[in-house]
């Protein structure tokens, strides 16, 4: 690792390792998988404006650049943070000249398009309608709430997912390999990849930034330890690897199940301070509400769902408050595990061979030949005669109980 190499390279690693072709692009199979509906639409040669909605570091900018290059378009890039209508008009003027003189289309990529004001978004409309430019907006916010309806009705929303753990691990390995091939080998703690996957939480840019920082921080001793990476990540004095991720989620749910609101709040706080994705916490609360409370207090599920919605809208630190609200409510709610016992019991029976057809009177009778087979005969419409006792179980399971009688 010579100093000349370090001084020469100033381009961030995340930029250096951007995929050069769609074949190198990781994740978003629902978009780039060949023969998918969206893939065929994009590569039919009929370009359209779109908004790419997804979390940070999932490949929105990269995809826009690759798509533009694939279709041989002029690519112009704006950031809604520091651009305005004047910048847009200048690009439109150039696009008109290019279209008239060469026939090439212009793609205008607008990063963080949700930050544009209503008037700025209004200014985009006529140019999209005329086909002077094709807009690809990128946003981490729900466009239904952040983009004006007039613009939304004229463009396609494409949802991008967070990169999965395998994608992030592949990107991390690629990052370290590039740095070692360029600047020299270092000793690498085998646990770092696992930590970076958890740290990145689906964000490739965050993962590569920490890869780069950790590599050059090891300049003197040529050894990257897990502890040094954790320090660079500015983690609190809280150990939080993959095991701790699941351990804390387990402790949170078990404390709620045990109706200990104070313990549940402590585990919630530890997960937040350790850098856990608040959406993961909210998803765990949704499961807890259904599994451990269920129909004894159906409102618990609504509380958990609203907490998930709240953290989606606000993120952290504000999202800690609706999460706290939900945790306390769930911990204090009456408990029942009827829901999980019921469905798991039925699933187990079917998987163990008790796989039966509906009795004839319950089978669909809405077609001509059904009566010929005796389907639907003997069924009584319950609303017309609720007092009549009927069997709704398979004949082989009459009398079987999955749900608690007291419920």
C-alpha positions, 0 to 999 in steps of 0.5 A: 500500500504505497502512499502514491496510490493513496494520494492518486485515487480520490474517487469514492469506492462506491463510485468506482465499483458502480456496475458498468452493465445491467448484467453486473447489476445486483438485486431488483430481479423484479425489474431486470430479470429477462422476460419479466413484464417490466423488463420487456416494457423497458427494453421494447424500445419505447422509453417512458418516464418513471419514478424509482422508489426504494431505500438508500443504496439499492441501485436507483441511480446506477439503474438509471445510468445503465438504462440510459446507456442501454437505450443510447440516450443523452443522460442528464442528472439533477439533484432536487436538493440544489437544482430548480426550474432554471436548470430544468429549462436549460436541459430541456432546451438542449434536449430539443436541439438534440432530438431535432438534430440527431433524434437522440432522446434525453433522460433527465435523472432527478435524485430525491425528486420528492424534495421538489416543490409543487411548482417545480414538479408542475414545471416537469409536466409539459415536457414529459407530455410532449416527449421532449425529455424522459424523467427518471426520478429517484426517491426514498419516500412514498411517491403517493404522498410526495409527488403531485398526482398530475405527475404521478398519473403520467409516469410509472412507479417502479418499486426497488427493494433493499439489497438482500444479505447475499448481495451486500456480502458480494459487494463487500467482497468485491470492494475489499478485492478491488482495494487489495488488488489496487493497493496491496493485500491486508489481513482481514478478520473473517467476521467482518463480512457478517458485521458489514452485512448487518451494518449496511442493512441493504445499503450498498453505498454504506457498506462500500464506504465502510469497506474503504474507510476500514482498508485505509485505516489499516494502512500502517499494520495492514490488518483489519480487525472486527473491532476497528471496523466497529469503531469506524462505524461509530457503534456504541459500546454495544456488541451487535452482530448477527447473533445479537440481532436475533437475540435482541429481537427474541428478548423484545418479543418474549418481554412483550409476551410476558407483559413486562413493558419496562423490559420490552422498552429496554430491549427496544432501546438497545436495538435502536442504539445498536443501529437496528433497522426500525422497520425490522423492529416494527415488523417484529411487533406486527408478528408479536401482536398476531402471535401473542395477543391475537383476538384477545385484543385485535386493536393490538395488530392495528397499533403495530401496523400503524407503528410500521407505517410511522417509521416508514414515514419518519425514520429515526430518531422520530420513529422511536416514539411510535415504536415505544408507543406500540411496545408499551401497548402490546406489553400491556395487552391481554395475551393469547397464542390461539392464532399461532397454535390454530394455524400451526396445528392445521398445517401440521395435520395436513403435512402429516397426511391428513390432507382431505377434500371438502365434503360434497355439500361445501364444494363449488356449485356455480357451474352446470355439471356440479349438480350431476356430481352432487356438489353443493347439495344439502348446503344451507345458506347460513344467513337464512337459517343460522339455527341449522347445524352443519358440518364444515370440516372434512368428514374425516376430521369431524369434531377436530378443534384447532381454536380455543373453546373459550374464545 
